[in-house]
Amino acid sequence: MEGFPSIPGSSGRFATPLSRLVAKSHISVRLRYRSEPGIADVSVMRTIATSALCCLALAVPILAQGPLVVPKTMANVEGVGGALQPFGFGQPMRYMCIYNSEELPFSGPTLMTGLWLRADHSTVPPDDSFAAKQFVTISIQISTSTARAETANAKFGDFHGSDLSLLLAGANVALPPQPSTLGSSGVPAPRPFNIPFIFKNPTFFDVSPIRTPYGTVPRSLVVDFIISSQPTGNYLIDSPLVCSSRIRWFGKQGPRCVTSVHRQPLDISCDDSLKAGGTVTFTVNEIPPGNPFAVILGTSSIGTWKGLPLPVDLTPFGGYDCFVNVDWVATSSAQADAQGVGRASFSIPSGRYVVGLELLAQALAYDISANPLLATTSLGIGTTVCGPLGVARLSNLGNATATTGTYAYGSCMIFEVR
């Protein structure tokens, strides 16, 4: 990267220009699996008895279950993404949600006697409270399926499986009022599951994986709302469409590690909602206007950098009280604007396996008047990929018997099974 100097007074492995130290790198991750050695002296009778017990356990469905929340990670978390669909438009509609197996709180045959939804818990008017709505005329059908939520498809029928069951037919359901919570601060706790849809015929649904000659195939759960009519009025349902990433700052940054602009430390921040398949933008402040800067990604804050344990003090190299707080593995460099603000973006891989992972980063800015190193560093920052979950929504506003609809990945209703 042009404009970055060498570490002064250094030699050998430290005689490296900063432009090379922050050059883009690639990570290769190798997963190794090791099987434990088997036990050869188990008796035949014990093997038979164990197999029989396992078969018996698998054959018993989940009967005495407590409330189960779908998606399971949203049980005690506000979705921070209230959805006008399906009850906020006052029109007929068809509204389907697909939940991948990893989002379900059960893995075998499960009895469903009804679904209980919860309203969005916003503290911002006019979405902080909702008047009762009566009556919503609705039919509900549910099935399991081998279709995945991430498979974009506009056809309702392509998501349902062979065990499709009509559990509620043309019922008139009243949606209860939801009181205001004005005066609350921050992200509120979720509302109770107090919007009931009780089935006339409780039914078992088996989401156990399907065994094939080529391996097992997971099964998803598909919930299909067919709303024939409903009154007008705003009524938002809680949805995990928007998620909040956990953000933390770490590492070291001493009092002399300041830029020459306002004698303030280099500051780094990032988006508060980081999703798989999207991008993350880091914002760096206190850069000398027009100067080059870099945002460096890392995989660890407790590993090593150039063979030295993190955090690495750059004082011996002229970077007084500045530290390397992450292992440097990839960079994005640019030039600050006239206000001394710089932004750098990175793409996030898609896939459910990315959700929950933490991305580490640190900023570095070229500053000829800051210190003999001619550069300053920020604290490290960590942000967690919070979504999207393996869920999807297919909807058609205005037509309750539609066969096709609009697909949206990562959005669905949050409900409780009893």
C-alpha atoms as one frame of an Amber mdcrd trajectory, in Angstrom:
protein
   0.000   0.000   0.000   1.564   3.258  -1.095   2.459   5.838   1.518   3.216
   3.501   4.415   6.826   3.631   5.657   9.198   0.946   6.922   9.554   0.362
  10.642  12.497   2.567  11.498  15.586   1.178  13.160  14.664  -2.420  12.505
  16.344  -5.313  10.825  15.803  -8.955   9.966  12.183 -10.067  10.205  11.074
  -6.610  11.388  12.639  -4.766   8.454   9.333  -4.864   6.637   7.522  -1.852
   5.141   4.060  -1.321   6.617   2.748  -1.507   3.060   3.838  -5.167   3.029
   2.674  -5.886   6.566  -0.876  -4.862   5.683  -0.879  -6.532   2.265  -3.839
  -8.767   1.598  -3.534 -12.315   2.856  -5.598 -15.455   2.520  -6.667 -17.923
   5.180  -6.839 -21.656   4.633  -8.886 -23.462   7.236  -8.623 -27.252   7.474
 -11.025 -29.240   9.583  -9.848 -32.599  10.890 -12.049 -35.271  12.270 -10.706
 -38.081  14.423 -12.732 -41.116  15.340 -12.259 -42.664  18.757 -11.055 -46.282
  18.860 -13.863 -48.792  19.265 -14.320 -51.125  22.197 -13.951 -54.725  21.049
 -14.984 -56.629  24.165 -18.638 -55.659  24.410 -20.858 -58.688  24.780 -23.463
 -59.625  22.210 -26.254 -59.447  24.797 -25.310 -55.935  25.790 -25.228 -54.879
  22.148 -28.693 -56.322  21.547 -30.090 -54.697  24.686 -28.614 -51.325  23.788
 -29.971 -51.506  20.257 -33.419 -52.398  21.546 -33.445 -49.452  23.945 -32.310
 -47.080  21.212 -35.051 -48.278  18.882 -37.625 -47.911  21.631 -36.473 -44.369
  22.383 -36.653 -43.411  18.723 -40.120 -44.849  18.403 -41.565 -42.735  21.217
 -42.774 -39.320  19.964 -42.433 -36.136  21.960 -45.622 -36.081  24.033 -44.950
 -34.345  27.341 -43.315 -31.266  25.881 -43.137 -27.748  27.216 -43.521 -24.671
  25.036 -41.153 -24.801  22.047 -40.156 -21.607  20.244 -39.478 -21.509  16.503
 -36.850 -20.355  15.536 -35.237 -21.738  18.681 -32.641 -18.965  19.042 -35.415
 -16.362  19.305 -37.015 -17.820  22.459 -35.906 -14.964  24.708 -34.702 -12.479
  22.109 -36.688  -9.667  20.495 -36.587  -9.982  16.719 -36.095  -6.209  16.240
 -37.862  -6.541  12.917 -41.627  -6.183  13.173 -43.423  -7.427  10.052 -46.604
  -5.905   8.627 -47.301  -9.272   7.039 -49.569 -11.053   7.533 -51.872  -8.921
   9.746 -50.933  -5.309   9.028 -52.559  -4.623   5.666 -56.228  -5.459   6.145
 -56.323  -7.562   2.990 -56.617 -11.249   2.113 -53.258 -12.907   1.680 -51.337
 -16.145   1.642 -48.342 -16.189   3.953 -45.945 -19.131   4.213 -42.873 -19.562
   6.431 -40.140 -22.166   5.916 -37.873 -23.150   8.833 -34.759 -25.240   8.260
 -34.165 -28.140  10.628 -31.320 -26.369  12.461 -33.748 -23.616  13.518 -36.190
 -26.056  15.149 -36.218 -26.853  18.891 -37.232 -30.477  18.219 -35.783 -33.198
  16.006 -38.297 -36.041  15.979 -42.067 -36.627  15.978 -43.679 -33.688  17.766
 -47.304 -33.102  18.661 -48.681 -29.713  17.659 -51.899 -28.571  19.320 -51.611
 -24.997  18.127 -49.394 -22.042  17.350 -49.008 -18.971  19.544 -47.525 -15.864
  17.911 -46.082 -12.773  19.590 -46.412  -9.176  18.465 -43.481  -6.915  17.740
 -42.193  -5.049  20.804 -41.227  -1.685  19.376 -40.863   1.354  21.651 -41.292
   3.784  18.749 -44.795   5.187  18.031 -47.046   4.296  16.318 -45.701   0.735
  16.432 -45.440   0.642  20.230 -49.022  -0.599  20.674 -51.699  -2.355  18.644
 -55.466  -2.377  19.047 -57.357  -5.667  18.969 -58.328  -7.008  15.555 -61.423
  -9.140  15.133 -62.042 -11.191  13.326 -59.313 -12.642  11.127 -60.692 -15.477
   9.014 -57.847 -17.918   8.576 -56.928 -21.461   7.575 -53.603 -23.009   8.580
 -51.855 -25.927   6.920 -48.528 -27.409   7.956 -46.133 -29.954   6.501 -42.551
 -31.101   6.694 -40.399 -30.822   3.599 -36.971 -31.501   2.152 -37.014 -28.032
   0.595 -34.588 -25.591   2.189 -35.355 -22.010   3.174 -32.410 -20.687   1.175
 -33.770 -22.133  -2.082 -35.454 -19.163  -3.740 -38.779 -20.325  -5.165 -41.959
 -18.420  -5.989 -44.299 -21.459  -5.880 -46.098 -22.248  -2.632 -46.692 -25.875
  -3.598 -43.007 -26.592  -4.141 -42.243 -26.108  -0.442 -44.893 -28.447   0.999
 -44.235 -32.131   1.678 -46.424 -35.213   1.348 -47.648 -34.962   4.972 -49.452
 -31.671   4.324 -52.275 -31.310   6.872 -55.063 -28.747   7.202 -55.167 -27.984
  10.931 -57.424 -24.954  11.011 -60.138 -24.322   8.436 -61.893 -20.952   8.046
 -61.638 -20.061  11.741 -62.499 -16.580  12.994 -59.657 -15.561  15.300 -59.424
 -12.396  17.413 -55.988 -10.820  17.755 -55.658  -9.420  21.303 -54.594  -5.822
  22.033 -50.906  -5.182  22.681 -50.174  -2.396  25.216 -47.614   0.366  24.786
 -44.215   0.182  26.452 -43.167   3.809  25.963 -40.448   4.841  28.366 -38.392
   1.706  27.783 -34.836   2.141  26.545 -32.648  -0.009  24.362 -33.834  -3.243
  22.786 -36.915  -4.386  24.750 -37.614  -7.882  25.945 -39.948  -9.824  23.661
 -43.695  -9.734  24.244 -45.466 -12.871  25.456 -46.804 -15.419  22.997 -50.431
 -14.364  23.420 -51.863 -14.640  19.901 -53.360 -18.156  19.806 -54.258 -20.336
  16.832 -55.563 -23.561  18.372 -55.937 -26.544  16.059 -59.136 -28.588  15.888
 -57.119 -31.720  15.273 -53.724 -31.849  17.025 -51.229 -33.583  14.750 -47.771
 -35.123  14.968 -45.090 -33.854  12.592 -41.834 -35.753  12.202 -38.821 -33.659
  11.271 -36.358 -36.527  11.625 -33.809 -36.615   8.783 -34.683 -38.861   5.850
 -32.175 -41.643   5.207 -31.186 -42.215   1.584 -28.485 -44.332  -0.119 -26.496
 -41.104  -0.416 -26.809 -40.002   3.201 -29.383 -38.248   5.333 -31.548 -35.382
   4.100 -32.800 -32.872   6.708 -36.441 -31.929   6.867 -37.786 -28.408   7.206
 -41.064 -27.266   8.737 -43.510 -25.345   6.530 -46.308 -23.234   8.047 -48.897
 -21.856   5.632 -51.417 -19.118   6.613 -54.360 -18.639   4.253 -56.135 -15.438
   5.338 -59.511 -15.017   3.640 -60.369 -11.703   5.290 -59.209  -9.393   8.055
 -60.092  -5.911   9.324 -57.888  -2.903   8.682 -55.442  -1.670  11.290 -51.758
  -1.873  12.102 -50.647  -5.099  13.804 -46.971  -6.091  13.574 -45.703  -9.613
  14.244 -42.216 -10.150  15.670 -39.733 -11.283  13.026 -35.962 -11.932  13.001
 -35.497  -9.960   9.761 -33.250  -7.451  11.533 -30.688  -8.712  14.026 -28.292
  -6.978  16.386 -24.630  -7.964  16.271 -22.639  -8.176  19.488 -19.867  -5.586
  19.249 -16.873  -5.278  21.557 -13.591  -3.386  21.636 -10.436  -5.051  22.888
  -6.663  -4.768  23.016  -4.504  -1.811  23.966  -4.131   1.811  22.906  -1.979
   4.020  25.133  -2.296   7.775  25.782   0.483   8.690  23.322  -1.089   6.798
  20.433  -2.960   9.791  19.017  -3.289  11.283  15.554  -1.989  14.711  14.602
  -5.467  16.046  13.753  -7.076  16.686  17.148  -4.575  14.727  19.245  -7.247
  12.054  19.611  -6.849   8.278  19.277  -7.738   6.586  16.021 -11.304   5.314
  16.338 -12.979   2.368  14.595 -16.650   1.336  14.551 -18.818  -0.957  12.400
 -22.353  -1.874  11.358 -24.605  -3.083  14.157 -26.370  -5.714  12.018 -23.946
  -8.073  10.282 -25.484 -10.827   8.153 -24.100 -13.807   6.301 -24.018 -13.181
   2.574 -23.900  -9.417   3.101 -21.148  -6.887   3.728 -19.673  -5.262   6.795
 -18.483  -1.660   6.715 -15.929  -0.354   9.185 -15.773   3.397   9.790 -12.508
   4.993  10.938 -12.396   8.491  12.471  -9.558  10.916  13.341  -7.516  10.175
  10.206  -5.586  13.169   8.834  -7.781  14.372   5.914  -6.817  12.766   2.631
  -4.333  10.341   4.185  -4.252   6.616   3.403  -5.558   4.172   5.980  -6.248
   0.461   6.240  -8.692  -1.795   8.024  -7.070  -5.119   8.839  -9.077  -8.278
   9.521  -7.858 -10.914  11.923  -8.830 -14.293  13.276  -7.460 -13.941  16.814
  -6.677 -11.358  19.475  -4.641 -13.766  21.619  -2.391 -15.347  19.000   0.796
 -13.918  17.537   1.861 -11.253  15.072   5.248 -11.642  13.381   6.076 -14.244
  16.008   5.264 -11.936  18.937   2.331 -12.518  21.318  -0.642 -10.178  20.892
  -1.083  -7.381  21.674   2.253  -6.219  20.259   3.640  -2.892  21.511   4.942
  -0.762  18.630   6.777   1.679  20.924  10.201   0.097  20.162   9.559   0.846
  16.477   8.490   4.461  17.016   4.750   3.914  17.358   4.518   5.257  20.885
   1.793   3.470  22.905   0.306   1.988  19.713  -0.387  -1.731  19.553  -1.098
  -4.464  17.040  -4.240  -6.044  18.517  -5.127  -8.731  15.939  -3.224 -11.145
  13.750  -3.271  -9.533  10.337  -4.730 -11.782   7.635  -6.572  -9.509   5.161
  -6.750  -5.784   4.515  -8.766  -3.138   2.749  -7.058   0.206   2.198  -8.402
   3.529   0.982  -8.050   7.273   1.459  -9.798   9.371   4.111 -12.209  12.102
   3.061 -11.861  15.817   3.798 -13.352  15.298   7.261 -10.819  12.647   8.167
 -13.292   9.773   7.934 -12.547   6.556   6.109 -14.697   3.519   5.323 -13.738
   0.010   4.297 -16.077  -2.857   3.424 -15.665  -6.625   3.351 -17.945  -9.329
   1.955 -19.249 -11.953   4.386 -19.621 -15.551   3.156 -23.159 -16.850   2.940
 -24.436 -19.883   4.803 -25.957 -20.718   8.165 -22.566 -21.932   9.463 -21.304
 -18.324   9.454 -23.986 -17.128  11.872 -22.528 -16.674  15.348 -18.936 -16.272
  14.192 -16.993 -13.206  15.342 -15.116 -10.988  12.893 -12.079  -9.158  14.311
 -10.544  -5.983  12.872  -8.246  -3.058  13.581  -7.494   0.243  11.836  -4.122
   1.703  10.887  -3.612   5.248   9.529  -0.611   6.919   7.910   0.229  10.073
   9.867   3.578  11.747   9.194   3.279  14.037  12.240   2.105  11.450  14.771
   5.336   9.663  15.718   8.572   8.244  14.267   6.638   5.233  12.943   4.530
   7.681  10.884   1.391   5.705  11.719  -1.173   5.130  14.474  -3.387   2.162
  15.281  -6.824   1.749  16.816  -8.187  -0.637  19.388  -9.353  -3.977  18.051
 -13.048  -4.412  17.342 -15.075  -7.635  17.246 -18.506  -8.011  15.690 -20.670
 -11.135  15.503 -22.557 -12.374  12.453 -26.105 -12.338  13.824 -28.124 -13.590
  10.886 -29.919 -14.343   8.785 -31.375 -17.495  10.265 -32.252 -20.426   8.022
 -35.800 -19.228   7.460 -37.749 -17.754   4.571 -41.087 -16.192   3.765 -43.306
 -16.562   0.707 -46.296 -14.238   0.491 -48.989 -12.933  -1.798 -50.904  -9.853
  -0.636 -54.455  -9.640  -1.957 -54.935 -13.299  -2.934 -55.474 -15.944  -0.266
 -55.531 -18.794  -2.799 -52.457 -17.718  -4.756 -50.099 -20.372  -6.087 -47.097
 -18.055  -6.370 -45.753 -15.274  -4.188 -42.829 -13.029  -3.283 -39.853 -14.791
  -1.697 -37.753 -13.258   1.117 -34.899 -15.080   2.830 -34.240 -14.475   6.547
 -37.754 -13.282   7.361 -40.493 -15.261   9.113 -42.849 -15.162  12.058 -41.696
 -16.271  15.505 -44.101 -18.681  17.181 -44.468 -21.094  20.051 -45.641 -24.688
  19.706 -47.679 -26.216  22.522
